[in-house]
Amino acid sequence: PLARQQRIELGKDLYVTGYSQGGLVAMWGTRHLGTKVKASAPLSGPYDITGEQLSDLLARDEQFLNTALKSFFISLVAYSGVNNIPGVRYEDLFTP
């Protein structure tokens, strides 16, 4: 729809890519464009939570907004895993 609104003609070979936050957008776009996409390459998207990022996400924080954003981000990664990786369940990722 956006391409049509902008009068951009999409060819038969559509490639989608993005880096960092664009990786999330590339995954979303690939999912919603479906069979129109020939290949997709999301790079360093929301699944890249290693090292310093992970320790920061798990650290205690006195600021409510920081805690809420961290919880949202962790939940988004879990939701993405459960819905896109066969066999992954919430019970595998979180404990009561």
N, C-alpha and C positions, 0 to 999 in steps of 0.2 A: 504493500500500500504506500509506503513512504517513497519508494522509487517512482511509482506512478504519479504521486502528488508532485514530485520534483521533476517529472518528465525525463526520468533516467531509464533507459532501456537496459534491462539485465540480460546478459547473454546466457547461453546454455551452460557455460562453465563458470559457476559462481564459487569463489573461494572466500572464506571468512577467517579473519585472524584478529588477534588483539593481544596486548601485553598488559600485565598488572591488572588494574581495574578493567581494562579493555578485554582481558581474558574472560571475565564474567560476562561481559556484553557479547563477546564472540560465542560463548556457550549458549547464551539465551537466544541470540540470533540464529544460530545453527538449529537449535531445537524448534524454533517457530517457523523457520523457512523450510524445514523438512527436506523433501526430495529435490528442491531447487538448488541445494548446496552440493557441489561436487566434492569439496574437502574443507576441513576446518582445522585450525591450528591455534587454539587458545594457549597462551604462554604465561606461566607464572600467575595463574589465576587464583581464585579463592581457595584452592586446594593446597597452596604452598605455605603451610604453617609449621615451619621447622625452626630450630635454633632459638634465636632471640625473640621472634614473634610468639612462639609457643610459651616460653617462660613468662613473657609479658602478659599474655592472655590469662595465664593461670595465677598470676600474682594478685595478692589482695590489694584492693584499692578503696580508699575512703570516699572517693567521689562517686556519688550514685550514678551519674550519667556514664562515667567510664565503665562501671560495673555492668550497667544495662547494655552498653554497646558491645562489651566483651561477650556477654551472654548471648546477645543476638548473633554475633559473628560465629561463635561456636555452634549455635543452633543451626545457622544457615549451612555451615560445612557439614554437619550431621545430616540435615535434611537432604542436601545434595547427594551425599554418599548413599543414604538409604534408597533414594529414588533413582539413582543412576548406576549403582554398582550391584550386580546380582548377588544375592546372599547376605548383604549387609543389613543388619537390623538395629534399631535403636538400642535394644538390650545389649548389643555388643559394644556400643559406644558410651553408654551412660549407666551408672549404678544408682539405685535408689538412695 
